[in-house]
Amino acid sequence: MFRRILVPCDGSQGSERALFKAIDLAKLCEAELVLLTIYRHHSLLEASFSMVRPEDPGNLDDAMRGHAKEVVDYAKRVATDAGLKPRAFVKAGQPARGIVAFAAEHDCDLIVMGSRGLGSIEGYLLGSVSHKVTGLAGCPVMVV
């Protein structure tokens, strides 16, 4: 049925529910599970306004990348504990377009994702990431 299932992870409850559903599907279909976390790249101007650590602002992209790695590592542990051998990736960029491009580049034939993640207020105004992915993806998308 499905050979390679992509699960975009953002650390939200919806994302975790999607991960569990994808694990069940991967086992049922004997499919490969691919995990992806995409963090938003921040410009130097945006980083200069950061209030994350005012005494040591550092590089906002490094902080975002570190958090993204923690999120995907957690998802990988969950999938591994369930008996799968997932591959995990961290990328920078715009989430919806990044997910669709990654799915195409890695020949994923299903995307399983949460209906609402940790999107910004922009998501409420312009549409959620899951909504954008369903409109752009070249493969089926299961929204959990």
C-alpha positions as protocol buffer text, in pm:
chain_id: "A"
residue {
  index: 1
  type: MET
  ca { x: 0 y: 0 z: 0 }
}
residue {
  index: 2
  type: PHE
  ca { x: 244 y: 272 z: 121 }
}
residue {
  index: 3
  type: ARG
  ca { x: 620 y: 234 z: 98 }
}
residue {
  index: 4
  type: ARG
  ca { x: 749 y: 552 z: 265 }
}
residue {
  index: 5
  type: ILE
  ca { x: 550 y: 761 z: 514 }
}
residue {
  index: 6
  type: LEU
  ca { x: 658 y: 1113 z: 603 }
}
residue {
  index: 7
  type: VAL
  ca { x: 567 y: 1254 z: 944 }
}
residue {
  index: 8
  type: PRO
  ca { x: 634 y: 1626 z: 994 }
}
residue {
  index: 9
  type: CYS
  ca { x: 693 y: 1682 z: 1367 }
}
residue {
  index: 10
  type: ASP
  ca { x: 672 y: 2011 z: 1558 }
}
residue {
  index: 11
  type: GLY
  ca { x: 635 y: 1893 z: 1917 }
}
residue {
  index: 12
  type: SER
  ca { x: 263 y: 1971 z: 1941 }
}
residue {
  index: 13
  type: GLN
  ca { x: -2 y: 1730 z: 2070 }
}
residue {
  index: 14
  type: GLY
  ca { x: -147 y: 1706 z: 1718 }
}
residue {
  index: 15
  type: SER
  ca { x: 193 y: 1616 z: 1581 }
}
residue {
  index: 16
  type: GLU
  ca { x: 235 y: 1345 z: 1845 }
}
residue {
  index: 17
  type: ARG
  ca { x: -107 y: 1196 z: 1762 }
}
residue {
  index: 18
  type: ALA
  ca { x: -6 y: 1193 z: 1394 }
}
residue {
  index: 19
  type: LEU
  ca { x: 319 y: 1017 z: 1485 }
}
residue {
  index: 20
  type: PHE
  ca { x: 133 y: 737 z: 1665 }
}
residue {
  index: 21
  type: LYS
  ca { x: -107 y: 697 z: 1372 }
}
residue {
  index: 22
  type: ALA
  ca { x: 186 y: 688 z: 1127 }
}
residue {
  index: 23
  type: ILE
  ca { x: 364 y: 425 z: 1338 }
}
residue {
  index: 24
  type: ASP
  ca { x: 54 y: 204 z: 1323 }
}
residue {
  index: 25
  type: LEU
  ca { x: 28 y: 254 z: 946 }
}
residue {
  index: 26
  type: ALA
  ca { x: 398 y: 187 z: 890 }
}
residue {
  index: 27
  type: LYS
  ca { x: 372 y: -140 z: 1078 }
}
residue {
  index: 28
  type: LEU
  ca { x: 56 y: -241 z: 892 }
}
residue {
  index: 29
  type: CYS
  ca { x: 204 y: -158 z: 549 }
}
residue {
  index: 30
  type: GLU
  ca { x: 563 y: -256 z: 635 }
}
residue {
  index: 31
  type: ALA
  ca { x: 656 y: 95 z: 523 }
}
residue {
  index: 32
  type: GLU
  ca { x: 959 y: 307 z: 600 }
}
residue {
  index: 33
  type: LEU
  ca { x: 893 y: 591 z: 844 }
}
residue {
  index: 34
  type: VAL
  ca { x: 1059 y: 926 z: 773 }
}
residue {
  index: 35
  type: LEU
  ca { x: 1048 y: 1202 z: 1036 }
}
residue {
  index: 36
  type: LEU
  ca { x: 1098 y: 1568 z: 954 }
}
residue {
  index: 37
  type: THR
  ca { x: 1114 y: 1884 z: 1162 }
}
residue {
  index: 38
  type: ILE
  ca { x: 1136 y: 2218 z: 984 }
}
residue {
  index: 39
  type: TYR
  ca { x: 1231 y: 2528 z: 1177 }
}
residue {
  index: 40
  type: ARG
  ca { x: 1179 y: 2877 z: 1048 }
}
residue {
  index: 41
  type: HIS
  ca { x: 1496 y: 3060 z: 946 }
}
residue {
  index: 42
  type: HIS
  ca { x: 1524 y: 3404 z: 1108 }
}
residue {
  index: 43
  type: SER
  ca { x: 1697 y: 3702 z: 951 }
}
residue {
  index: 44
  type: LEU
  ca { x: 1967 y: 3889 z: 1139 }
}
residue {
  index: 45
  type: LEU
  ca { x: 1718 y: 4172 z: 1195 }
}
residue {
  index: 46
  type: GLU
  ca { x: 1464 y: 3936 z: 1354 }
}
residue {
  index: 47
  type: ALA
  ca { x: 1736 y: 3779 z: 1565 }
}
residue {
  index: 48
  type: SER
  ca { x: 1843 y: 4121 z: 1691 }
}
residue {
  index: 49
  type: PHE
  ca { x: 1494 y: 4170 z: 1837 }
}
residue {
  index: 50
  type: SER
  ca { x: 1495 y: 3834 z: 2012 }
}
residue {
  index: 51
  type: MET
  ca { x: 1415 y: 3830 z: 2382 }
}
residue {
  index: 52
  type: VAL
  ca { x: 1504 y: 3462 z: 2426 }
}
residue {
  index: 53
  type: ARG
  ca { x: 1817 y: 3535 z: 2633 }
}
residue {
  index: 54
  type: PRO
  ca { x: 1863 y: 3913 z: 2653 }
}
residue {
  index: 55
  type: GLU
  ca { x: 2198 y: 3880 z: 2835 }
}
residue {
  index: 56
  type: ASP
  ca { x: 2333 y: 3642 z: 2567 }
}
residue {
  index: 57
  type: PRO
  ca { x: 2116 y: 3655 z: 2255 }
}
residue {
  index: 58
  type: GLY
  ca { x: 2340 y: 3421 z: 2054 }
}
residue {
  index: 59
  type: ASN
  ca { x: 2215 y: 3303 z: 1720 }
}
residue {
  index: 60
  type: LEU
  ca { x: 1838 y: 3251 z: 1702 }
}
residue {
  index: 61
  type: ASP
  ca { x: 1878 y: 2997 z: 1421 }
}
residue {
  index: 62
  type: ASP
  ca { x: 2104 y: 2787 z: 1645 }
}
residue {
  index: 63
  type: ALA
  ca { x: 1841 y: 2788 z: 1919 }
}
residue {
  index: 64
  type: MET
  ca { x: 1565 y: 2697 z: 1672 }
}
residue {
  index: 65
  type: ARG
  ca { x: 1779 y: 2421 z: 1516 }
}
residue {
  index: 66
  type: GLY
  ca { x: 1856 y: 2283 z: 1863 }
}
residue {
  index: 67
  type: HIS
  ca { x: 1489 y: 2271 z: 1955 }
}
residue {
  index: 68
  type: ALA
  ca { x: 1400 y: 2111 z: 1619 }
}
residue {
  index: 69
  type: LYS
  ca { x: 1662 y: 1842 z: 1679 }
}
residue {
  index: 70
  type: GLU
  ca { x: 1514 y: 1767 z: 2022 }
}
residue {
  index: 71
  type: VAL
  ca { x: 1167 y: 1734 z: 1868 }
}
residue {
  index: 72
  type: VAL
  ca { x: 1277 y: 1495 z: 1592 }
}
residue {
  index: 73
  type: ASP
  ca { x: 1497 y: 1294 z: 1831 }
}
residue {
  index: 74
  type: TYR
  ca { x: 1195 y: 1241 z: 2058 }
}
residue {
  index: 75
  type: ALA
  ca { x: 984 y: 1124 z: 1763 }
}
residue {
  index: 76
  type: LYS
  ca { x: 1264 y: 892 z: 1654 }
}
residue {
  index: 77
  type: ARG
  ca { x: 1283 y: 737 z: 2003 }
}
residue {
  index: 78
  type: VAL
  ca { x: 907 y: 680 z: 2008 }
}
residue {
  index: 79
  type: ALA
  ca { x: 914 y: 512 z: 1665 }
}
residue {
  index: 80
  type: THR
  ca { x: 1220 y: 305 z: 1754 }
}
residue {
  index: 81
  type: ASP
  ca { x: 1058 y: 192 z: 2080 }
}
residue {
  index: 82
  type: ALA
  ca { x: 760 y: 81 z: 1869 }
}
residue {
  index: 83
  type: GLY
  ca { x: 989 y: -148 z: 1669 }
}
residue {
  index: 84
  type: LEU
  ca { x: 1056 y: 67 z: 1362 }
}
residue {
  index: 85
  type: LYS
  ca { x: 1380 y: 197 z: 1216 }
}
residue {
  index: 86
  type: PRO
  ca { x: 1289 y: 555 z: 1125 }
}
residue {
  index: 87
  type: ARG
  ca { x: 1508 y: 810 z: 950 }
}
residue {
  index: 88
  type: ALA
  ca { x: 1498 y: 1162 z: 1095 }
}
residue {
  index: 89
  type: PHE
  ca { x: 1579 y: 1499 z: 938 }
}
residue {
  index: 90
  type: VAL
  ca { x: 1594 y: 1863 z: 1048 }
}
residue {
  index: 91
  type: LYS
  ca { x: 1561 y: 2138 z: 786 }
}
residue {
  index: 92
  type: ALA
  ca { x: 1532 y: 2516 z: 786 }
}
residue {
  index: 93
  type: GLY
  ca { x: 1268 y: 2694 z: 584 }
}
residue {
  index: 94
  type: GLN
  ca { x: 900 y: 2760 z: 535 }
}
residue {
  index: 95
  type: PRO
  ca { x: 715 y: 2460 z: 684 }
}
residue {
  index: 96
  type: ALA
  ca { x: 441 y: 2383 z: 429 }
}
residue {
  index: 97
  type: ARG
  ca { x: 655 y: 2422 z: 119 }
}
residue {
  index: 98
  type: GLY
  ca { x: 945 y: 2246 z: 291 }
}
residue {
  index: 99
  type: ILE
  ca { x: 730 y: 1946 z: 380 }
}
residue {
  index: 100
  type: VAL
  ca { x: 595 y: 1915 z: 26 }
}
residue {
  index: 101
  type: ALA
  ca { x: 941 y: 1953 z: -131 }
}
residue {
  index: 102
  type: PHE
  ca { x: 1092 y: 1701 z: 110 }
}
residue {
  index: 103
  type: ALA
  ca { x: 816 y: 1448 z: 39 }
}
residue {
  index: 104
  type: ALA
  ca { x: 879 y: 1480 z: -335 }
}
residue {
  index: 105
  type: GLU
  ca { x: 1260 y: 1464 z: -304 }
}
residue {
  index: 106
  type: HIS
  ca { x: 1247 y: 1152 z: -82 }
}
residue {
  index: 107
  type: ASP
  ca { x: 973 y: 975 z: -280 }
}
residue {
  index: 108
  type: CYS
  ca { x: 728 y: 966 z: 11 }
}
residue {
  index: 109
  type: ASP
  ca { x: 388 y: 832 z: -89 }
}
residue {
  index: 110
  type: LEU
  ca { x: 198 y: 948 z: 221 }
}
residue {
  index: 111
  type: ILE
  ca { x: 226 y: 1243 z: 459 }
}
residue {
  index: 112
  type: VAL
  ca { x: 72 y: 1202 z: 804 }
}
residue {
  index: 113
  type: MET
  ca { x: 46 y: 1521 z: 1008 }
}
residue {
  index: 114
  type: GLY
  ca { x: -147 y: 1689 z: 1286 }
}
residue {
  index: 115
  type: SER
  ca { x: -432 y: 1922 z: 1204 }
}
residue {
  index: 116
  type: ARG
  ca { x: -298 y: 2202 z: 1424 }
}
residue {
  index: 117
  type: GLY
  ca { x: 59 y: 2244 z: 1533 }
}
residue {
  index: 118
  type: LEU
  ca { x: 264 y: 2516 z: 1691 }
}
residue {
  index: 119
  type: GLY
  ca { x: 207 y: 2763 z: 1408 }
}
residue {
  index: 120
  type: SER
  ca { x: 217 y: 3137 z: 1458 }
}
residue {
  index: 121
  type: ILE
  ca { x: -65 y: 3389 z: 1440 }
}
residue {
  index: 122
  type: GLU
  ca { x: 14 y: 3393 z: 1068 }
}
residue {
  index: 123
  type: GLY
  ca { x: -133 y: 3042 z: 1054 }
}
residue {
  index: 124
  type: TYR
  ca { x: -465 y: 3165 z: 1185 }
}
residue {
  index: 125
  type: LEU
  ca { x: -472 y: 3449 z: 934 }
}
residue {
  index: 126
  type: LEU
  ca { x: -336 y: 3274 z: 626 }
}
residue {
  index: 127
  type: GLY
  ca { x: -428 y: 2910 z: 690 }
}
residue {
  index: 128
  type: SER
  ca { x: -265 y: 2627 z: 877 }
}
residue {
  index: 129
  type: VAL
  ca { x: 41 y: 2435 z: 761 }
}
residue {
  index: 130
  type: SER
  ca { x: -167 y: 2118 z: 725 }
}
residue {
  index: 131
  type: HIS
  ca { x: -417 y: 2302 z: 506 }
}
residue {
  index: 132
  type: LYS
  ca { x: -137 y: 2432 z: 283 }
}
residue {
  index: 133
  type: VAL
  ca { x: 28 y: 2089 z: 260 }
}
residue {
  index: 134
  type: THR
  ca { x: -299 y: 1923 z: 154 }
}
residue {
  index: 135
  type: GLY
  ca { x: -328 y: 2174 z: -129 }
}
residue {
  index: 136
  type: LEU
  ca { x: 33 y: 2151 z: -247 }
}
residue {
  index: 137
  type: ALA
  ca { x: 133 y: 1787 z: -195 }
}
residue {
  index: 138
  type: GLY
  ca { x: 168 y: 1548 z: -486 }
}
residue {
  index: 139
  type: CYS
  ca { x: 86 y: 1251 z: -263 }
}
residue {
  index: 140
  type: PRO
  ca { x: -200 y: 1172 z: -22 }
}
residue {
  index: 141
  type: VAL
  ca { x: -200 y: 1363 z: 307 }
}
residue {
  index: 142
  type: MET
  ca { x: -363 y: 1222 z: 620 }
}
residue {
  index: 143
  type: VAL
  ca { x: -449 y: 1494 z: 869 }
}
residue {
  index: 144
  type: VAL
  ca { x: -495 y: 1358 z: 1221 }
}
